[in-house]
Amino acid sequence: MTSHPRVGSTTASKRPLLCPVFLAGIGSMTVEMCASRLLAPYFGSSTIVWANIIGLVLASLSLGYWLGGRIADRRPSHRLLGWLVLSSALAVAAIPFAARPFLDLSVQALDQVHSGAIIGSLAASALLFVPPVLLLGTVTPFAIRLAVENVADAGSVAGRVFALSTAGSLLGTFLPALVTIPLVGTRRTLLGAAVLLGLAASLLLGRRWTAVGVLLATILALPAGTVKARAGLLAERESRYQFIQIVQSGETRSLYLNEGRAIHSQWRADAVVTGGEWDMFLTLPALIGYTPTRVTMLGNAGGTTARAYGTYFPATRIDGVELDGEVSAMARGYLGL
């Protein structure tokens, strides 16, 4: 019978590896999903912005896989893996606090550059998101190195570890997008991921390091503050679809989405005619020769046109259709919908 060299730890030592691997998968995709939401108020959510995010995340993971494998071969230690996981937790926790000042500065520096969105989103992704994702990328190959006990089982061990990591990545894709970002916002989603990573690190470093996860959890109780400050800001909200702001300038309130370049609705307490593109729809009855009894507004937003119709053509029934319920809710609160 041929014996195979022992290259890893004992079977019992595999158990603390499972949770960090799974949570590293969650963390990497949570960072990617939150990255798009953090960049949207500044650079929009175009294909170019998404390409920058996805490309840099993949490059970071690739570099992390390579680096994690090399480090693990030189120092195959559970404790060192714990430090890598803890470092990734701190890096993820730093994103919500570093994002706003850095993004404000980058927008100011690139505002007049034709390709500012491309350059700005690329630079922001590199500086804000590459460090934590790179660190998270080191976890899987490092865990494989520690989990392999016999070269005859190396393939099956690697397969199980990567399957667990990918399962975490799937959860990290859908949970933020469908649940946590709409419910608690992007910054608290990132801090929540950091808390889980901090607790996972304590499994490898020892119970006393649980205090780091607890400390990160206390940050969740702090007021969220604004995502993107601007003069006259009345309210902002993150929905499943976009970033929403209501801004007041003089007597006029305006609805902005994502990067805030375009005004999607306006409201004044003393008038329904805005002088903007919404007014042109009031010419419809004159153009068709009669007043319609029913009009459907696709993309109602804050209801600027619907409100004007209600004033000038009160007999016309308006059916406003808006995909984003959060936009309608904010319009009811601030734009007289």
SEGULO-569965 format. One record per residue (C-alpha): residue in one letter; residue number from 1; chain; x, y, z. Coordinates in steps of 0.02 Angstrom, whole numbers, plus 50000, padded with zeros to 5 digits. Example, Ala and Ser with C-alpha at 12.3 -4.5 7.8 and 13.67 -1.06 7.14 Angstrom:
GUTI  residu  num  chaine     px     py     pz
GUTI       A    1       A  50615  49775  50390
GUTI       S    2       A  50684  49947  50357
END
This chain:
GUTI  residu  num  chaine     px     py     pz
GUTI       M    1       A  50000  50000  50000
GUTI       T    2       A  50067  50170  49953
GUTI       S    3       A  50069  50300  50091
GUTI       H    4       A  50048  50484  50055
GUTI       P    5       A  50138  50623  50147
GUTI       R    6       A  50044  50723  50277
GUTI       V    7       A  50039  50904  50224
GUTI       G    8       A  49909  50985  50335
GUTI       S    9       A  49825  50982  50503
GUTI       T   10       A  49717  50855  50591
GUTI       T   11       A  49534  50823  50551
GUTI       A   12       A  49479  50916  50707
GUTI       S   13       A  49571  51072  50650
GUTI       K   14       A  49463  51082  50493
GUTI       R   15       A  49310  51135  50589
GUTI       P   16       A  49361  51316  50629
GUTI       L   17       A  49402  51341  50444
GUTI       L   18       A  49226  51317  50379
GUTI       C   19       A  49148  51475  50452
GUTI       P   20       A  49287  51595  50394
GUTI       V   21       A  49282  51521  50218
GUTI       F   22       A  49093  51539  50206
GUTI       L   23       A  49093  51715  50278
GUTI       A   24       A  49238  51769  50167
GUTI       G   25       A  49130  51719  50019
GUTI       I   26       A  48987  51823  50089
GUTI       G   27       A  49103  51968  50125
GUTI       S   28       A  49181  51979  49952
GUTI       M   29       A  49015  51987  49861
GUTI       T   30       A  48939  52102  49992
GUTI       V   31       A  49079  52225  49958
GUTI       E   32       A  49047  52212  49770
GUTI       M   33       A  48860  52240  49787
GUTI       C   34       A  48883  52384  49907
GUTI       A   35       A  49017  52461  49797
GUTI       S   36       A  48890  52494  49661
GUTI       R   37       A  48775  52579  49786
GUTI       L   38       A  48913  52687  49858
GUTI       L   39       A  48970  52743  49686
GUTI       A   40       A  48796  52773  49613
GUTI       P   41       A  48765  52942  49700
GUTI       Y   42       A  48929  53006  49628
GUTI       F   43       A  48959  52918  49462
GUTI       G   44       A  48793  52836  49421
GUTI       S   45       A  48763  52651  49388
GUTI       S   46       A  48809  52637  49205
GUTI       T   47       A  48886  52485  49123
GUTI       I   48       A  49057  52568  49132
GUTI       V   49       A  49043  52593  49320
GUTI       W   50       A  48989  52412  49343
GUTI       A   51       A  49131  52353  49230
GUTI       N   52       A  49257  52445  49339
GUTI       I   53       A  49185  52368  49497
GUTI       I   54       A  49174  52190  49431
GUTI       G   55       A  49344  52197  49346
GUTI       L   56       A  49434  52261  49500
GUTI       V   57       A  49346  52138  49616
GUTI       L   58       A  49395  51992  49504
GUTI       A   59       A  49574  52056  49492
GUTI       S   60       A  49580  52076  49682
GUTI       L   61       A  49515  51900  49711
GUTI       S   62       A  49639  51830  49586
GUTI       L   63       A  49784  51918  49671
GUTI       G   64       A  49718  51864  49840
GUTI       Y   65       A  49708  51682  49787
GUTI       W   66       A  49889  51687  49728
GUTI       L   67       A  49951  51781  49881
GUTI       G   68       A  49853  51672  50003
GUTI       G   69       A  49925  51514  49928
GUTI       R   70       A  50103  51577  49939
GUTI       I   71       A  50084  51636  50119
GUTI       A   72       A  50001  51473  50170
GUTI       D   73       A  50142  51369  50099
GUTI       R   74       A  50270  51470  50195
GUTI       R   75       A  50174  51484  50359
GUTI       P   76       A  50028  51362  50369
GUTI       S   77       A  49957  51429  50531
GUTI       H   78       A  49777  51444  50591
GUTI       R   79       A  49827  51600  50685
GUTI       L   80       A  49898  51685  50532
GUTI       L   81       A  49738  51646  50437
GUTI       G   82       A  49643  51723  50583
GUTI       W   83       A  49744  51883  50564
GUTI       L   84       A  49704  51891  50379
GUTI       V   85       A  49518  51871  50414
GUTI       L   86       A  49526  52002  50552
GUTI       S   87       A  49619  52122  50437
GUTI       S   88       A  49485  52098  50305
GUTI       A   89       A  49350  52136  50435
GUTI       L   90       A  49434  52300  50482
GUTI       A   91       A  49458  52345  50299
GUTI       V   92       A  49273  52314  50262
GUTI       A   93       A  49223  52415  50416
GUTI       A   94       A  49329  52562  50356
GUTI       I   95       A  49238  52577  50189
GUTI       P   96       A  49081  52668  50253
GUTI       F   97       A  49187  52799  50341
GUTI       A   98       A  49315  52825  50203
GUTI       A   99       A  49191  52824  50058
GUTI       R  100       A  49105  52991  50077
GUTI       P  101       A  49257  53107  50097
GUTI       F  102       A  49354  53015  49963
GUTI       L  103       A  49209  53013  49839
GUTI       D  104       A  49169  53196  49872
GUTI       L  105       A  49350  53239  49835
GUTI       S  106       A  49357  53131  49679
GUTI       V  107       A  49198  53208  49608
GUTI       Q  108       A  49265  53384  49636
GUTI       A  109       A  49431  53339  49554
GUTI       L  110       A  49353  53255  49402
GUTI       D  111       A  49193  53354  49381
GUTI       Q  112       A  49255  53444  49224
GUTI       V  113       A  49340  53292  49147
GUTI       H  114       A  49245  53214  49002
GUTI       S  115       A  49283  53037  49060
GUTI       G  116       A  49267  53081  49245
GUTI       A  117       A  49143  52942  49283
GUTI       I  118       A  49260  52811  49210
GUTI       I  119       A  49416  52875  49295
GUTI       G  120       A  49330  52918  49458
GUTI       S  121       A  49239  52753  49479
GUTI       L  122       A  49398  52657  49434
GUTI       A  123       A  49503  52754  49560
GUTI       A  124       A  49370  52742  49695
GUTI       S  125       A  49349  52555  49669
GUTI       A  126       A  49537  52529  49675
GUTI       L  127       A  49565  52626  49836
GUTI       L  128       A  49407  52581  49931
GUTI       F  129       A  49367  52403  49880
GUTI       V  130       A  49527  52318  49821
GUTI       P  131       A  49611  52302  49994
GUTI       P  132       A  49468  52210  50082
GUTI       V  133       A  49428  52099  49933
GUTI       L  134       A  49611  52054  49911
GUTI       L  135       A  49622  52003  50094
GUTI       L  136       A  49462  51902  50079
GUTI       G  137       A  49533  51816  49927
GUTI       T  138       A  49677  51746  50030
GUTI       V  139       A  49559  51648  50143
GUTI       T  140       A  49506  51506  50027
GUTI       P  141       A  49678  51446  49969
GUTI       F  142       A  49746  51467  50144
GUTI       A  143       A  49604  51362  50215
GUTI       I  144       A  49633  51228  50083
GUTI       R  145       A  49817  51218  50132
GUTI       L  146       A  49769  51194  50315
GUTI       A  147       A  49628  51072  50279
GUTI       V  148       A  49724  50953  50166
GUTI       E  149       A  49787  50805  50269
GUTI       N  150       A  49832  50689  50128
GUTI       V  151       A  49877  50726  49947
GUTI       A  152       A  49759  50587  49894
GUTI       D  153       A  49614  50692  49960
GUTI       A  154       A  49678  50862  49902
GUTI       G  155       A  49557  50874  49756
GUTI       S  156       A  49401  50834  49857
GUTI       V  157       A  49455  50950  49999
GUTI       A  158       A  49485  51093  49878
GUTI       G  159       A  49318  51060  49795
GUTI       R  160       A  49225  51065  49961
GUTI       V  161       A  49310  51224  50018
GUTI       F  162       A  49278  51314  49854
GUTI       A  163       A  49098  51253  49854
GUTI       L  164       A  49075  51325  50028
GUTI       S  165       A  49156  51489  49977
GUTI       T  166       A  49046  51501  49822
GUTI       A  167       A  48890  51465  49926
GUTI       G  168       A  48939  51611  50036
GUTI       S  169       A  48964  51719  49882
GUTI       L  170       A  48789  51677  49821
GUTI       L  171       A  48716  51729  49988
GUTI       G  172       A  48824  51885  49985
GUTI       T  173       A  48751  51929  49815
GUTI       F  174       A  48566  51911  49850
GUTI       L  175       A  48550  51953  50035
GUTI       P  176       A  48617  52133  50022
GUTI       A  177       A  48524  52170  49860
GUTI       L  178       A  48356  52101  49915
GUTI       V  179       A  48356  52124  50104
GUTI       T  180       A  48489  52220  50198
GUTI       I  181       A  48523  52369  50083
GUTI       P  182       A  48337  52415  50066
GUTI       L  183       A  48310  52379  50251
GUTI       V  184       A  48461  52458  50338
GUTI       G  185       A  48562  52541  50201
GUTI       T  186       A  48730  52512  50118
GUTI       R  187       A  48842  52569  50259
GUTI       R  188       A  48760  52461  50392
GUTI       T  189       A  48763  52314  50271
GUTI       L  190       A  48952  52333  50257
GUTI       L  191       A  48971  52352  50445
GUTI       G  192       A  48864  52196  50471
GUTI       A  193       A  48979  52098  50355
GUTI       A  194       A  49129  52165  50452
GUTI       V  195       A  49052  52106  50616
GUTI       L  196       A  49028  51929  50548
GUTI       L  197       A  49207  51925  50483
GUTI       G  198       A  49272  51987  50651
GUTI       L  199       A  49180  51849  50742
GUTI       A  200       A  49244  51721  50616
GUTI       A  201       A  49422  51780  50650
GUTI       S  202       A  49397  51748  50835
GUTI       L  203       A  49368  51563  50797
GUTI       L  204       A  49548  51556  50736
GUTI       L  205       A  49628  51682  50855
GUTI       G  206       A  49542  51638  51018
GUTI       R  207       A  49389  51693  51115
GUTI       R  208       A  49463  51856  51178
GUTI       W  209       A  49464  51920  50999
GUTI       T  210       A  49275  51909  50998
GUTI       A  211       A  49285  52083  51073
GUTI       V  212       A  49332  52151  50902
GUTI       G  213       A  49172  52086  50826
GUTI       V  214       A  49073  52155  50972
GUTI       L  215       A  49158  52325  50952
GUTI       L  216       A  49115  52329  50768
GUTI       A  217       A  48936  52283  50813
GUTI       T  218       A  48922  52436  50925
GUTI       I  219       A  48962  52546  50775
GUTI       L  220       A  48801  52486  50697
GUTI       A  221       A  48707  52583  50831
GUTI       L  222       A  48784  52749  50777
GUTI       P  223       A  48675  52866  50672
GUTI       A  224       A  48698  52827  50488
GUTI       G  225       A  48715  53009  50432
GUTI       T  226       A  48698  53061  50251
GUTI       V  227       A  48767  52964  50104
GUTI       K  228       A  48797  53117  49996
GUTI       A  229       A  48785  53288  50075
GUTI       R  230       A  48724  53434  49969
GUTI       A  231       A  48651  53606  50001
GUTI       G  232       A  48465  53604  50037
GUTI       L  233       A  48454  53416  50066
GUTI       L  234       A  48286  53373  50145
GUTI       A  235       A  48290  53183  50137
GUTI       E  236       A  48382  53038  50058
GUTI       R  237       A  48345  52854  50046
GUTI       E  238       A  48413  52695  49969
GUTI       S  239       A  48288  52584  49882
GUTI       R  240       A  48308  52417  49797
GUTI       Y  241       A  48335  52508  49634
GUTI       Q  242       A  48426  52671  49665
GUTI       F  243       A  48483  52812  49777
GUTI       I  244       A  48351  52948  49805
GUTI       Q  245       A  48368  53128  49866
GUTI       I  246       A  48245  53271  49892
GUTI       V  247       A  48332  53441  49883
GUTI       Q  248       A  48259  53614  49912
GUTI       S  249       A  48322  53770  49824
GUTI       G  250       A  48224  53926  49867
GUTI       E  251       A  48040  53882  49852
GUTI       T  252       A  48070  53732  49738
GUTI       R  253       A  48095  53552  49790
GUTI       S  254       A  48179  53432  49668
GUTI       L  255       A  48193  53244  49656
GUTI       Y  256       A  48364  53175  49613
GUTI       L  257       A  48413  52993  49580
GUTI       N  258       A  48585  52912  49590
GUTI       E  259       A  48721  53035  49538
GUTI       G  260       A  48599  53181  49544
GUTI       R  261       A  48638  53257  49375
GUTI       A  262       A  48458  53259  49314
GUTI       I  263       A  48302  53324  49402
GUTI       H  264       A  48164  53194  49393
GUTI       S  265       A  48024  53294  49473
GUTI       Q  266       A  47994  53467  49545
GUTI       W  267       A  47869  53542  49666
GUTI       R  268       A  47819  53717  49720
GUTI       A  269       A  47684  53754  49846
GUTI       D  270       A  47616  53900  49743
GUTI       A  271       A  47622  53832  49565
GUTI       V  272       A  47609  53673  49461
GUTI       V  273       A  47692  53745  49305
GUTI       T  274       A  47879  53722  49323
GUTI       G  275       A  47953  53791  49163
GUTI       G  276       A  48030  53620  49135
GUTI       E  277       A  47996  53472  49022
GUTI       W  278       A  47850  53413  49130
GUTI       D  279       A  47744  53559  49065
GUTI       M  280       A  47745  53501  48885
GUTI       F  281       A  47626  53358  48925
GUTI       L  282       A  47494  53488  48967
GUTI       T  283       A  47483  53527  48782
GUTI       L  284       A  47413  53353  48744
GUTI       P  285       A  47227  53401  48752
GUTI       A  286       A  47256  53546  48631
GUTI       L  287       A  47353  53435  48512
GUTI       I  288       A  47224  53295  48505
GUTI       G  289       A  47075  53413  48507
GUTI       Y  290       A  46991  53351  48666
GUTI       T  291       A  47023  53324  48851
GUTI       P  292       A  47057  53140  48886
GUTI       T  293       A  46955  53059  49022
GUTI       R  294       A  47099  52950  49078
GUTI       V  295       A  47289  52966  49066
GUTI       T  296       A  47422  52842  49120
GUTI       M  297       A  47592  52911  49174
GUTI       L  298       A  47730  52782  49151
GUTI       G  299       A  47873  52829  49264
GUTI       N  300       A  47773  52944  49377
GUTI       A  301       A  47922  52986  49489
GUTI       G  302       A  47869  53130  49602
GUTI       G  303       A  47707  53162  49509
GUTI       T  304       A  47748  53334  49437
GUTI       T  305       A  47647  53308  49277
GUTI       A  306       A  47507  53215  49366
GUTI       R  307       A  47488  53358  49490
GUTI       A  308       A  47477  53485  49348
GUTI       Y  309       A  47344  53382  49260
GUTI       G  310       A  47245  53375  49421
GUTI       T  311       A  47244  53564  49426
GUTI       Y  312       A  47210  53605  49243
GUTI       F  313       A  47106  53452  49195
GUTI       P  314       A  47019  53397  49355
GUTI       A  315       A  46899  53284  49260
GUTI       T  316       A  47042  53179  49193
GUTI       R  317       A  47086  53025  49293
GUTI       I  318       A  47273  53003  49314
GUTI       D  319       A  47349  52830  49339
GUTI       G  320       A  47530  52854  49392
GUTI       V  321       A  47643  52702  49371
GUTI       E  322       A  47809  52703  49465
GUTI       L  323       A  47922  52550  49481
GUTI       D  324       A  48009  52612  49639
GUTI       G  325       A  47888  52623  49784
GUTI       E  326       A  48016  52720  49887
GUTI       V  327       A  48012  52860  49758
GUTI       S  328       A  47823  52870  49776
GUTI       A  329       A  47836  52867  49966
GUTI       M  330       A  47959  53012  49967
GUTI       A  331       A  47854  53107  49840
GUTI       R  332       A  47703  53092  49955
GUTI       G  333       A  47806  53158  50099
GUTI       Y  334       A  47895  53302  50011
GUTI       L  335       A  47825  53334  49837
GUTI       G  336       A  47638  53345  49866
GUTI       L  337       A  47596  53182  49777
END
